[in-house]
Amino acid sequence: MYKLKINEKIEIKGIYNLIREDLRNIAIIAHVDHGKTTLVDEMLKQGGIFRENQATEERVMDSNAIERERGITILAKNTAAHYKGVKINIIDTPGHADFGGEVERILKMVNGVLLLVDAAEGPMPQTRFVLQKALELNHKVIVVINKVDRPDARIDEVINEVLELLIDLNATDEQLDSPMIFCCGRDGTASLSPEERGADLKCLFDTILEYIPAPEGDDAGPLQMLVSSIDYNDYVGRIGIGRIERGVIRTGQEVMVTNFHSTEEPVRTKIVSLYQIDGLQRIPVESAKMGDIVCFSGASDVTIGDTITAVDCIEPLEFVKVSEPTLEMTFSVNDSPFAGREGKFVTSRQLRERLYKELLRDVSLRVEDGETTDCFKVSGRGEMHLSILIENMRREGYELTCSMPHVLFKEIDGVKCEPMERVTIDVPEEYDGTVIQKLGARKGDLLEMNLHGSRMRIEYLIPARCLFGYRSEFLTDTRGEGIISSVFDSYQPYRGDITLRYTGSLVASEDGETTSYGLYQTQERGQMFVGVQTPVYEGMIIGESPKIGDIAVNPCKKKHLTSIRSSGADEALILTPPKIMSLEEAIEFIADDELMEVTPKSIRLRKRILDTATRLKAQAKLKK
């Protein structure tokens, strides 16, 4: 079909098709830290969103506090730039594999993607994952080789690696001929040749207009819109976000909310307010038509995957099948001796409401009621996915305890199978032997090894459970110079039991406050997690022992006064600084009989059974 100008229509079998040449809808997809958000910053600047003298901060799309702290994108976000009279809706997507569910559902809103690939690192595990999802939807792909100014850039090799990846993913001939742009997102420059440095992003914008299809559909037909994202506002409540597939939506319009995958009756509601996104702002509008990405309020129970339709034509759209979770943790009410001291929300009812509320926004998450009313089974795509949820909850004032993560097994053709991860590791050449030894011991299969300059690229296929606790160990082994990333690959037959932790816990034997003398006596046993004058309780883990097995210690011990020695001698004691564990490190550390206590102010580790005598009896029974 030949292209028509805006507002021109072509009639095919009674259906009016409109081609929106004034609009493009694209998503930016890539592996984590390949420069998506930075490139979006520059596209907005050159797309006329900011005034010339307007002060802007870096990574404006990462508005979430955790995103800015960690330097990663967690939630997909909409923005828009303008170029040559065309509005370009841009969706910035997460690059971390654990938030792949965000990418999967967002791809339903666009007509094409920009695939960013680091000029030095090349395609990584998440690059394969997001590209596969885009190809499955038959999206047009523009390959953007980013960070071409890196001194270790290997542009020609990366081009070949991208082409090999496209072939491996069964791309069509048209997708194999995808245009390539060579870009430096930080400087806001792009060119069509790797030998040239551009002055701006004009060639990128031109390629988008030329190669990405304009939205096409029936604007005169009955309304049909798929809700792909959910936001929340304290004033208007739940806000649905999606692309209009057919017809026109108007403020005050009566609509039906239905779902392709649900047996529930459609619900009638009214569009109270309607917004379109322009730059970083939501602009109120009276109406929007086919192809537009809009935000609306008024449907209090709308959720991701719902279809907004006309009252007299209820035709739900099928939603994208999101990959299943692979990891499970148990969230419980905090029952430690310190429960209720620091948190605002501490009851099982409050915990339950918060977890089920998260399901409305996060399509990759699963929540089930546990064996008791005080616990819930929460499943996600990985440790990062669940740790972000926990971090958000503690910042909101919740108190809870979390168990060690467990992988979710599947029975396929009568065989117990477990999730496998494709792991890509990039390390200096001198550390590759240590990495190979460690991953081999964790039942990993070596797939590929390639030398890129002075760094070795290693690919492994390894059971997901065997990666628990390895990332911290990996950073230690590579002196912080290694890069590790993984993505779910497949389910394969269970590979047998494995010991992942070769250290024990130092467990407090009584309640009290730590003293210099007590810690001095204890620190000889291992690495401490607490400092002086820290409140502890019996059963709380206060350190790590280099030997397997728990050791009961008393960090609250005080020196007895004698005629020879005085308490002032404590000042001469030299204490080793304690290791303050992050949330992810704490999750990696805990064993099956241990819990992580999370409050707005503290992260504590503890035994499931706090009483020392009772715990020792339980351990003795397990050994028999």
C-alpha positions as a printed NumPy array, in Angstrom:
array([[  0.   ,   0.   ,   0.   ],
       [  1.367,   3.362,  -1.001],
       [  1.755,   6.099,   1.605],
       [ -0.901,   8.728,   2.05 ],
       [ -0.676,  12.122,   3.629],
       [ -2.234,  12.786,   6.994],
       [ -6.018,  12.769,   6.962],
       [ -6.102,  11.052,   3.566],
       [ -8.025,   7.815,   3.634],
       [ -8.253,   4.729,   1.501],
       [-11.344,   2.508,   1.498],
       [-10.729,  -1.231,   1.461],
       [-13.82 ,  -3.475,   1.614],
       [-15.761,  -0.845,   3.49 ],
       [-13.02 ,  -0.139,   6.035],
       [-11.424,   3.28 ,   6.117],
       [ -7.695,   3.107,   6.733],
       [ -5.796,   6.148,   7.898],
       [ -2.009,   6.413,   7.755],
       [ -0.698,   8.812,  10.384],
       [  2.316,  10.321,   8.653],
       [  2.473,  12.906,  11.444],
       [  3.254,  10.225,  14.045],
       [  5.813,   7.523,  14.871],
       [  5.787,   5.157,  17.862],
       [  9.132,   3.607,  18.801],
       [ 10.732,   1.82 ,  21.765],
       [ 14.4  ,   1.879,  22.671],
       [ 15.606,  -1.581,  23.701],
       [ 19.041,  -2.762,  24.803],
       [ 21.079,  -4.554,  27.424],
       [ 21.576,  -2.806,  30.744],
       [ 23.974,   0.163,  30.704],
       [ 24.234,   0.402,  26.911],
       [ 23.062,   4.031,  26.963],
       [ 19.3  ,   4.055,  26.281],
       [ 18.315,   6.727,  28.785],
       [ 21.264,   8.974,  27.893],
       [ 20.337,   8.794,  24.192],
       [ 16.722,   9.686,  25.006],
       [ 18.011,  12.762,  26.877],
       [ 19.751,  13.979,  23.733],
       [ 16.789,  13.149,  21.485],
       [ 14.572,  15.296,  23.7  ],
       [ 17.07 ,  18.163,  23.675],
       [ 17.392,  18.101,  19.895],
       [ 13.676,  17.424,  19.467],
       [ 12.804,  20.865,  20.794],
       [ 11.421,  19.75 ,  24.145],
       [ 13.658,  21.996,  26.249],
       [ 14.271,  25.717,  25.899],
       [ 17.767,  26.73 ,  24.84 ],
       [ 18.518,  28.208,  28.252],
       [ 16.648,  25.551,  30.25 ],
       [ 18.689,  23.681,  32.848],
       [ 18.322,  19.905,  32.563],
       [ 19.708,  17.034,  34.571],
       [ 21.156,  13.837,  33.199],
       [ 18.915,  10.795,  32.738],
       [ 15.71 ,  12.809,  33.041],
       [ 13.648,   9.694,  32.263],
       [ 14.922,   7.888,  35.379],
       [ 12.569,   9.733,  37.695],
       [ 12.275,   6.976,  40.29 ],
       [ 14.597,   7.478,  43.32 ],
       [ 15.945,   3.912,  43.134],
       [ 16.6  ,   4.318,  39.396],
       [ 18.698,   7.436,  39.985],
       [ 20.601,   5.847,  42.866],
       [ 21.439,   2.644,  41.007],
       [ 21.861,   4.11 ,  37.544],
       [ 19.429,   1.656,  35.951],
       [ 15.986,   1.901,  34.382],
       [ 13.338,  -0.178,  36.16 ],
       [ 10.058,   1.098,  34.714],
       [  9.287,   1.731,  31.053],
       [  8.427,   5.401,  30.475],
       [  6.829,   7.396,  27.692],
       [  8.056,  10.641,  26.224],
       [  7.838,  12.401,  22.872],
       [ 10.027,  14.551,  20.636],
       [  9.244,  16.508,  17.481],
       [ 11.114,  16.482,  14.171],
       [ 10.051,  17.965,  10.818],
       [  6.454,  18.273,  11.956],
       [  6.281,  14.642,  13.085],
       [  5.647,  13.661,  16.677],
       [  7.878,  10.753,  17.731],
       [  6.57 ,   8.872,  20.77 ],
       [  9.577,   7.303,  22.48 ],
       [  9.407,   4.605,  25.142],
       [ 12.526,   4.107,  27.252],
       [ 12.643,   0.487,  28.458],
       [ 14.623,  -1.301,  31.197],
       [ 17.786,  -3.117,  30.197],
       [ 18.078,  -5.508,  33.135],
       [ 16.772,  -9.03 ,  32.444],
       [ 14.711,  -9.081,  35.643],
       [ 12.469,  -6.333,  34.264],
       [ 11.911,  -8.01 ,  30.91 ],
       [  8.161,  -8.054,  31.582],
       [  8.182,  -4.259,  31.218],
       [  9.757,  -4.615,  27.772],
       [  7.406,  -7.354,  26.577],
       [  4.183,  -5.46 ,  27.217],
       [  5.494,  -2.099,  26.015],
       [  6.393,  -3.507,  22.597],
       [  2.68 ,  -3.849,  21.875],
       [  2.406,  -0.034,  21.8  ],
       [  4.989,   0.635,  19.092],
       [  5.579,   0.044,  15.394],
       [  9.36 ,  -0.289,  15.536],
       [ 12.38 ,  -0.342,  17.824],
       [ 15.818,   1.192,  18.172],
       [ 18.186,  -1.608,  19.191],
       [ 21.136,  -0.106,  21.063],
       [ 24.362,  -2.089,  21.174],
       [ 27.515,  -1.002,  22.994],
       [ 30.396,  -0.567,  20.536],
       [ 32.774,  -2.377,  22.914],
       [ 30.613,  -4.962,  24.678],
       [ 28.54 ,  -5.969,  21.649],
       [ 25.315,  -8.   ,  21.98 ],
       [ 24.743,  -9.244,  25.539],
       [ 22.16 , -11.689,  26.99 ],
       [ 19.405,  -9.099,  27.373],
       [ 20.104,  -7.853,  23.828],
       [ 19.124, -11.3  ,  22.579],
       [ 16.001, -11.391,  24.778],
       [ 14.555,  -7.981,  23.807],
       [ 15.446,  -8.385,  20.132],
       [ 13.722, -11.772,  20.026],
       [ 10.532, -10.238,  21.452],
       [ 10.641,  -7.421,  18.876],
       [ 11.187,  -9.853,  15.984],
       [  8.293, -12.05 ,  17.155],
       [  6.007,  -9.001,  16.796],
       [  7.471,  -8.326,  13.287],
       [  8.692,  -4.895,  14.339],
       [ 11.018,  -2.889,  12.132],
       [ 14.474,  -2.627,  13.735],
       [ 17.016,   0.2  ,  13.532],
       [ 20.378,  -0.94 ,  14.893],
       [ 22.213,   1.798,  16.78 ],
       [ 25.866,   1.088,  17.596],
       [ 26.339,   3.346,  20.619],
       [ 29.414,   4.618,  22.459],
       [ 31.555,   4.626,  19.291],
       [ 33.904,   7.04 ,  21.038],
       [ 35.069,   4.401,  23.511],
       [ 38.808,   3.733,  23.214],
       [ 38.137,  -0.025,  23.26 ],
       [ 35.371,   0.171,  20.64 ],
       [ 35.433,  -2.71 ,  18.118],
       [ 32.79 ,  -1.519,  15.689],
       [ 33.391,  -3.937,  12.792],
       [ 33.295,  -6.977,  15.082],
       [ 30.133,  -5.746,  16.81 ],
       [ 28.405,  -5.245,  13.431],
       [ 29.146,  -8.888,  12.568],
       [ 27.958, -10.044,  15.998],
       [ 24.651,  -8.187,  15.553],
       [ 24.135,  -9.778,  12.133],
       [ 24.932, -13.23 ,  13.563],
       [ 22.403, -12.601,  16.33 ],
       [ 19.707, -11.611,  13.812],
       [ 20.392, -14.773,  11.794],
       [ 20.341, -16.875,  14.954],
       [ 16.929, -15.438,  15.88 ],
       [ 15.496, -16.271,  12.425],
       [ 15.076, -12.667,  11.34 ],
       [ 13.405, -12.036,   7.978],
       [ 15.387, -10.773,   4.983],
       [ 13.976,  -7.294,   5.572],
       [ 15.031,  -7.377,   9.239],
       [ 18.525,  -8.542,   8.233],
       [ 18.769,  -5.426,   6.058],
       [ 17.956,  -3.162,   9.005],
       [ 19.711,   0.23 ,   8.812],
       [ 22.655,   0.869,  11.135],
       [ 23.411,   4.143,  12.885],
       [ 26.717,   4.884,  14.629],
       [ 26.109,   7.014,  17.638],
       [ 27.606,   8.665,  20.685],
       [ 24.584,   9.177,  22.929],
       [ 26.466,  11.186,  25.537],
       [ 27.519,  13.799,  22.963],
       [ 24.27 ,  13.647,  21.001],
       [ 25.908,  12.751,  17.676],
       [ 25.129,  10.131,  15.054],
       [ 26.293,   9.201,  11.568],
       [ 25.587,   6.627,   8.877],
       [ 29.237,   5.55 ,   8.69 ],
       [ 31.539,   4.192,  11.418],
       [ 34.397,   6.272,   9.992],
       [ 32.553,   9.555,  10.496],
       [ 31.518,  11.467,  13.615],
       [ 28.238,  13.253,  13.205],
       [ 27.444,  16.723,  14.521],
       [ 23.923,  15.945,  15.783],
       [ 21.174,  13.29 ,  15.716],
       [ 19.55 ,  14.378,  12.426],
       [ 20.466,  11.174,  10.589],
       [ 18.889,   9.135,  13.424],
       [ 15.667,  11.148,  13.266],
       [ 15.612,  10.914,   9.454],
       [ 16.062,   7.135,   9.6  ],
       [ 13.179,   6.847,  12.088],
       [ 10.852,   8.816,   9.789],
       [ 11.932,   6.867,   6.736],
       [ 12.119,   3.328,   8.113],
       [  9.659,   3.049,  11.029],
       [  6.101,   2.614,   9.706],
       [  3.517,   5.238,  10.523],
       [  0.513,   3.97 ,  12.53 ],
       [ -2.177,   2.687,  10.223],
       [ -5.77 ,   1.756,  10.97 ],
       [ -9.434,   2.657,  10.975],
       [-10.074,   5.983,  12.713],
       [-13.75 ,   5.958,  11.829],
       [-14.526,   2.614,  13.427],
       [-15.611,   1.863,  17.01 ],
       [-13.031,   2.548,  19.742],
       [-10.487,  -0.131,  20.567],
       [ -7.443,   0.447,  22.803],
       [ -5.141,  -2.007,  24.622],
       [ -3.921,  -0.947,  28.076],
       [ -0.183,  -1.72 ,  28.233],
       [  0.838,   0.188,  31.344],
       [ -0.636,   1.481,  34.594],
       [  0.228,   4.57 ,  36.605],
       [ -1.275,   5.902,  39.819],
       [ -2.072,   9.383,  41.067],
       [ -3.325,  10.256,  44.552],
       [ -5.852,  12.718,  43.088],
       [ -7.343,  10.79 ,  40.15 ],
       [ -6.503,   7.201,  41.133],
       [ -5.452,   4.64 ,  38.581],
       [ -4.281,   5.874,  35.166],
       [ -4.322,   3.572,  32.134],
       [ -1.767,   4.01 ,  29.339],
       [ -2.012,   2.493,  25.884],
       [ -2.183,   2.994,  22.129],
       [ -5.467,   3.523,  20.305],
       [ -5.798,   0.699,  17.758],
       [ -9.042,   1.904,  16.207],
       [-11.425,   4.826,  16.397],
       [-11.387,   7.928,  18.563],
       [-11.441,   8.364,  22.347],
       [-12.939,  11.478,  23.96 ],
       [-13.128,  13.008,  27.419],
       [-16.48 ,  12.151,  29.018],
       [-17.043,   9.194,  26.668],
       [-18.848,   6.078,  27.927],
       [-16.679,   3.003,  27.29 ],
       [-16.481,  -0.692,  28.156],
       [-13.529,  -2.313,  29.925],
       [-13.038,  -5.94 ,  28.866],
       [-10.253,  -8.54 ,  28.774],
       [ -9.491, -11.144,  26.122],
       [ -8.173, -13.665,  28.677],
       [-10.911, -13.188,  31.314],
       [-14.378, -14.714,  31.62 ],
       [-15.694, -11.757,  33.646],
       [-18.383,  -9.527,  32.199],
       [-17.258,  -6.229,  30.621],
       [-17.55 ,  -3.202,  32.904],
       [-19.067,   0.081,  31.789],
       [-17.196,   3.228,  32.803],
       [-16.521,   6.814,  31.764],
       [-13.328,   8.535,  30.606],
       [-12.928,  11.345,  33.147],
       [ -9.685,  12.852,  31.86 ],
       [ -7.457,  12.28 ,  28.842],
       [ -3.792,  13.157,  28.353],
       [ -1.137,  12.898,  25.668],
       [  2.553,  12.876,  26.487],
       [  4.724,  15.638,  25.06 ],
       [  8.303,  15.693,  26.271],
       [  8.183,  15.119,  30.007],
       [  4.664,  16.496,  30.475],
       [  1.165,  15.106,  30.243],
       [ -0.951,  17.526,  28.209],
       [ -4.75 ,  17.41 ,  28.741],
       [ -6.646,  16.813,  25.488],
       [-10.298,  16.532,  24.595],
       [ -9.827,  13.674,  22.133],
       [ -7.249,  11.392,  20.5  ],
       [ -7.432,   9.054,  17.536],
       [ -5.997,   5.889,  16.088],
       [ -2.229,   5.598,  16.579],
       [ -1.979,   8.003,  19.529],
       [ -0.527,   6.859,  22.847],
       [ -2.737,   8.284,  25.601],
       [ -3.187,   8.279,  29.362],
       [ -6.697,   8.228,  30.805],
       [ -8.415,   8.167,  34.189],
       [-11.904,   7.19 ,  35.286],
       [-11.705,   3.399,  35.095],
       [-10.927,   2.611,  38.739],
       [-10.292,  -1.122,  38.217],
       [ -8.506,  -1.022,  34.863],
       [ -5.397,  -3.197,  34.693],
       [ -2.666,  -4.156,  32.242],
       [ -4.008,  -6.295,  29.398],
       [ -7.53 ,  -4.778,  29.474],
       [ -9.114,  -3.443,  26.285],
       [-11.068,  -0.172,  26.214],
       [-13.862,  -0.485,  23.643],
       [-16.933,   1.331,  22.426],
       [-20.144,   0.493,  24.288],
       [-21.813,  -0.978,  21.192],
       [-18.784,  -2.944,  19.909],
       [-17.024,  -5.003,  22.567],
       [-13.993,  -6.584,  20.852],
       [-11.136,  -7.322,  23.29 ],
       [ -7.562,  -7.508,  22.017],
       [ -5.237, -10.379,  22.876],
       [ -2.453,  -9.391,  25.256],
       [  1.17 , -10.465,  24.848],
       [  2.124, -13.609,  26.749],
       [  4.644, -12.572,  29.379],
       [  7.418, -14.974,  30.346],
       [  6.824, -16.906,  33.556],
       [  8.657, -16.115,  36.821],
       [ 11.608, -18.325,  37.691],
       [ 12.279, -17.365,  41.32 ],
       [ 10.209, -17.444,  44.51 ],
       [ 10.585, -15.886,  47.955],
       [  8.321, -15.999,  50.978],
       [  7.32 , -12.613,  52.418],
       [  6.069, -12.763,  56.021],
       [  4.996, -10.505,  58.829],
       [  7.975,  -9.448,  60.945],
       [  7.851, -11.459,  64.195],
       [ 11.297, -10.611,  65.575],
       [ 11.769,  -9.07 ,  69.054],
       [ 12.235,  -5.699,  67.294],
       [  8.967,  -5.937,  65.322],
       [  6.977,  -2.705,  65.074],
       [  9.773,  -0.405,  66.241],
       [ 10.663,   1.169,  62.909],
       [  7.862,   0.411,  60.468],
       [  4.512,   2.046,  59.774],
       [  2.8  ,  -0.918,  58.068],
       [  3.353,  -4.147,  60.011],
       [  0.196,  -6.282,  59.806],
       [ -0.538,  -9.17 ,  57.438],
       [ -3.541,  -7.293,  56.017],
       [ -1.375,  -4.301,  55.075],
       [  1.311,  -6.564,  53.626],
       [ -1.256,  -8.487,  51.598],
       [ -2.866,  -5.327,  50.184],
       [  0.5  ,  -3.939,  49.132],
       [  1.637,  -7.124,  47.364],
       [ -1.621,  -7.61 ,  45.471],
       [ -1.603,  -3.924,  44.511],
       [  1.813,  -4.488,  42.898],
       [  0.259,  -7.138,  40.635],
       [ -1.798,  -4.432,  38.968],
       [  1.339,  -2.764,  37.632],
       [  3.898,  -5.589,  37.344],
       [  2.787,  -8.301,  34.913],
       [  5.882, -10.425,  35.619],
       [  5.092, -10.78 ,  39.315],
       [  3.042, -13.55 ,  40.952],
       [  1.637, -13.477,  44.491],
       [ -0.03 , -16.378,  46.315],
       [ -1.291, -16.744,  49.859],
       [  1.096, -18.863,  51.925],
       [  0.534, -21.739,  54.316],
       [ -0.475, -19.313,  57.055],
       [ -2.288, -15.97 ,  57.013],
       [  0.975, -14.193,  57.856],
       [  3.019, -15.246,  54.822],
       [  2.834, -14.888,  51.035],
       [  4.684, -16.565,  48.182],
       [  6.057, -13.937,  45.792],
       [  7.511, -15.015,  42.436],
       [  9.534, -12.876,  40.028],
       [ 12.047, -12.923,  37.187],
       [ 15.169, -12.769,  39.343],
       [ 16.832, -11.503,  42.506],
       [ 16.976,  -7.926,  41.213],
       [ 13.265,  -7.964,  40.361],
       [ 12.281,  -9.021,  43.894],
       [ 14.871,  -6.857,  45.641],
       [ 13.504,  -3.709,  43.963],
       [ 10.018,  -4.611,  45.218],
       [ 11.37 ,  -5.103,  48.75 ],
       [ 13.306,  -1.81 ,  48.587],
       [ 10.198,   0.088,  47.427],
       [  8.156,  -1.43 ,  50.239],
       [ 10.65 ,  -0.558,  52.973],
       [ 10.831,   3.034,  51.7  ],
       [  7.053,   3.213,  51.918],
       [  7.196,   2.214,  55.601],
       [  6.623,  -1.552,  55.481],
       [  8.179,  -4.084,  57.835],
       [  8.546,  -7.683,  56.702],
       [ 10.743, -10.772,  56.717],
       [ 11.927, -12.535,  53.566],
       [ 13.158, -16.072,  53.02 ],
       [ 15.989, -17.37 ,  50.898],
       [ 15.037, -17.34 ,  47.195],
       [ 14.148, -20.662,  45.562],
       [ 13.893, -21.468,  41.88 ],
       [ 10.569, -22.673,  40.497],
       [ 10.795, -26.195,  39.093],
       [  8.621, -27.576,  36.278],
       [  7.677, -31.113,  35.36 ],
       [  8.067, -31.597,  31.602],
       [  7.125, -35.029,  30.178],
       [  7.427, -36.537,  33.647],
       [ 10.949, -35.13 ,  34.178],
       [ 11.77 , -32.591,  36.897],
       [ 13.256, -29.552,  35.155],
       [ 14.845, -26.351,  36.424],
       [ 15.386, -22.889,  34.881],
       [ 18.711, -22.336,  33.15 ],
       [ 20.445, -19.006,  32.715],
       [ 22.623, -17.926,  29.817],
       [ 25.476, -16.065,  31.527],
       [ 27.85 , -13.724,  29.727],
       [ 31.018, -12.732,  31.552],
       [ 33.529, -10.1  ,  30.485],
       [ 36.761, -10.161,  32.531],
       [ 40.437,  -9.224,  32.21 ],
       [ 42.341, -12.177,  30.797],
       [ 44.225, -12.889,  34.051],
       [ 40.989, -13.733,  35.911],
       [ 39.383, -16.11 ,  33.394],
       [ 40.848, -19.234,  35.056],
       [ 39.268, -18.399,  38.41 ],
       [ 35.882, -17.705,  36.798],
       [ 35.927, -20.97 ,  34.806],
       [ 36.86 , -22.94 ,  37.928],
       [ 34.091, -21.378,  40.03 ],
       [ 31.328, -21.752,  37.429],
       [ 32.407, -25.3  ,  36.592],
       [ 31.999, -26.199,  40.259],
       [ 28.5  , -24.678,  40.105],
       [ 27.421, -27.096,  37.33 ],
       [ 27.842, -24.569,  34.525],
       [ 28.414, -25.616,  30.886],
       [ 30.975, -23.574,  28.969],
       [ 29.461, -22.491,  25.637],
       [ 31.973, -20.063,  24.196],
       [ 35.216, -18.189,  24.921],
       [ 36.506, -15.264,  22.867],
       [ 39.387, -12.879,  23.456],
       [ 38.605,  -9.202,  22.798],
       [ 41.82 ,  -7.272,  23.257],
       [ 42.954,  -7.844,  26.83 ],
       [ 39.522,  -9.048,  28.003],
       [ 37.944, -12.465,  27.746],
       [ 34.271, -12.931,  26.824],
       [ 32.931, -16.17 ,  28.341],
       [ 29.425, -17.632,  27.89 ],
       [ 27.945, -20.255,  30.198],
       [ 24.697, -22.147,  30.532],
       [ 24.101, -22.666,  34.231],
       [ 21.191, -23.548,  36.562],
       [ 19.62 , -20.37 ,  37.958],
       [ 19.903, -21.639,  41.545],
       [ 23.65 , -22.118,  41.122],
       [ 24.107, -18.372,  40.599],
       [ 22.803, -17.554,  44.106],
       [ 25.538, -15.801,  46.002],
       [ 27.992, -15.823,  43.102],
       [ 27.818, -12.17 ,  41.987],
       [ 29.484, -10.827,  45.148],
       [ 32.083, -13.593,  44.945],
       [ 32.645, -12.755,  41.266],
       [ 33.368,  -9.092,  41.995],
       [ 35.878, -10.131,  44.674],
       [ 37.581, -12.636,  42.356],
       [ 37.927, -10.068,  39.524],
       [ 38.903,  -7.109,  41.764],
       [ 35.73 ,  -5.333,  40.65 ],
       [ 36.81 ,  -5.296,  36.986],
       [ 34.504,  -8.066,  35.77 ],
       [ 31.083,  -7.672,  34.161],
       [ 28.479, -10.41 ,  34.58 ],
       [ 24.972, -10.549,  33.171],
       [ 22.45 , -13.298,  32.648],
       [ 19.067, -13.958,  31.076],
       [ 16.659, -16.877,  31.29 ],
       [ 17.374, -19.471,  28.577],
       [ 15.222, -22.571,  29.027],
       [ 14.091, -25.354,  31.335],
       [ 16.355, -28.42 ,  31.447],
       [ 16.44 , -31.61 ,  33.556],
       [ 17.415, -31.096,  37.207],
       [ 21.184, -31.356,  37.65 ],
       [ 21.302, -32.585,  41.237],
       [ 22.063, -31.037,  44.619],
       [ 24.893, -28.585,  45.099],
       [ 26.43 , -26.768,  48.062],
       [ 26.444, -23.048,  47.343],
       [ 27.608, -21.68 ,  50.666],
       [ 30.827, -22.738,  52.365],
       [ 30.623, -20.312,  55.274],
       [ 28.637, -20.252,  58.507],
       [ 26.859, -17.615,  60.579],
       [ 27.871, -15.953,  63.84 ],
       [ 24.66 , -15.898,  65.867],
       [ 23.996, -13.749,  68.942],
       [ 23.279, -15.892,  72.009],
       [ 21.483, -13.219,  74.063],
       [ 19.582,  -9.921,  73.839],
       [ 21.323,  -6.636,  74.497],
       [ 23.558,  -3.958,  73.033],
       [ 26.937,  -4.771,  71.507],
       [ 30.062,  -3.676,  73.401],
       [ 33.617,  -3.03 ,  72.294],
       [ 34.862,  -5.869,  74.48 ],
       [ 32.241,  -8.312,  73.205],
       [ 32.923,  -7.495,  69.54 ],
       [ 36.689,  -7.679,  70.121],
       [ 36.288, -11.198,  71.467],
       [ 33.95 , -12.158,  68.64 ],
       [ 35.71 , -10.699,  65.601],
       [ 38.401, -13.407,  65.776],
       [ 35.69 , -15.854,  64.689],
       [ 34.938, -14.094,  61.384],
       [ 33.655, -10.999,  59.558],
       [ 31.29 ,  -8.84 ,  61.661],
       [ 28.055,  -7.287,  60.349],
       [ 27.379,  -4.986,  63.325],
       [ 29.282,  -2.215,  65.116],
       [ 29.468,  -1.006,  68.696],
       [ 26.267,  -0.094,  70.571],
       [ 24.03 ,  -1.911,  68.113],
       [ 20.876,  -3.49 ,  69.617],
       [ 20.814,  -7.256,  68.963],
       [ 18.56 , -10.124,  69.983],
       [ 19.051, -13.858,  70.513],
       [ 19.117, -15.63 ,  67.152],
       [ 20.184, -12.539,  65.179],
       [ 23.058, -13.108,  62.732],
       [ 25.826, -10.627,  63.522],
       [ 28.644, -11.958,  61.341],
       [ 29.994, -14.579,  58.957],
       [ 32.229, -17.494,  59.965],
       [ 34.775, -18.85 ,  57.456],
       [ 33.749, -22.403,  58.442],
       [ 30.496, -24.206,  57.598],
       [ 28.092, -24.247,  60.533],
       [ 26.749, -21.738,  63.025],
       [ 28.67 , -20.401,  66.018],
       [ 26.826, -18.904,  68.999],
       [ 28.612, -15.787,  70.267],
       [ 27.923, -13.062,  72.825],
       [ 28.72 ,  -9.617,  71.361],
       [ 27.158,  -7.938,  74.426],
       [ 29.763,  -9.313,  76.831],
       [ 31.232,  -6.752,  79.25 ],
       [ 34.662,  -6.781,  80.906],
       [ 34.514,  -7.352,  84.619],
       [ 36.22 ,  -4.736,  86.788],
       [ 39.165,  -5.906,  88.934],
       [ 41.796,  -4.231,  91.047],
       [ 44.285,  -4.726,  88.224],
       [ 42.355,  -3.717,  85.105],
       [ 39.861,  -0.946,  84.501],
       [ 37.065,  -0.518,  82.022],
       [ 38.98 ,   2.361,  80.466],
       [ 41.198,  -0.209,  78.776],
       [ 38.424,  -0.714,  76.22 ],
       [ 39.652,   2.372,  74.464],
       [ 42.769,   0.515,  73.439],
       [ 40.828,  -2.257,  71.667],
       [ 41.103,  -2.184,  67.857],
       [ 37.929,  -3.293,  66.112],
       [ 37.659,  -4.323,  62.473],
       [ 35.051,  -2.181,  60.634],
       [ 31.843,  -4.184,  60.153],
       [ 30.582,  -5.19 ,  56.724],
       [ 27.342,  -3.302,  56.044],
       [ 25.366,  -5.52 ,  53.681],
       [ 23.188,  -4.199,  50.902],
       [ 19.753,  -5.672,  50.268],
       [ 21.022,  -7.842,  47.383],
       [ 24.011,  -9.062,  49.413],
       [ 21.717,  -9.987,  52.299],
       [ 19.432, -11.954,  49.937],
       [ 22.449, -13.805,  48.547],
       [ 23.823, -14.557,  52.026],
       [ 20.866, -16.117,  53.851],
       [ 20.51 , -19.896,  54.021],
       [ 17.368, -22.037,  54.137],
       [ 17.043, -21.798,  57.932],
       [ 17.586, -18.019,  57.955],
       [ 15.469, -14.935,  57.268],
       [ 16.069, -11.34 ,  56.291],
       [ 14.296,  -8.767,  58.448],
       [ 13.556,  -5.6  ,  56.464],
       [ 12.401,  -2.307,  58.002],
       [ 12.47 ,   1.308,  56.763],
       [ 15.673,   1.883,  58.75 ],
       [ 17.425,  -1.494,  58.99 ],
       [ 18.253,  -4.756,  57.251],
       [ 18.91 ,  -7.528,  59.767],
       [ 19.652, -11.206,  59.324],
       [ 18.286, -13.79 ,  61.738],
       [ 17.656, -17.481,  62.262],
       [ 14.135, -18.838,  61.717],
       [ 14.29 , -20.343,  65.227],
       [ 15.608, -17.651,  67.558],
       [ 16.018, -19.656,  70.776],
       [ 19.499, -21.203,  70.812],
       [ 18.564, -24.449,  72.606],
       [ 15.506, -25.087,  70.428],
       [ 17.491, -24.353,  67.266],
       [ 20.294, -26.766,  68.204],
       [ 17.75 , -29.53 ,  68.873],
       [ 16.123, -28.929,  65.465],
       [ 19.531, -29.055,  63.734],
       [ 20.397, -32.3  ,  65.546],
       [ 17.14 , -33.913,  64.313],
       [ 17.927, -32.956,  60.698],
       [ 21.359, -34.605,  60.891],
       [ 19.859, -37.936,  62.003]])
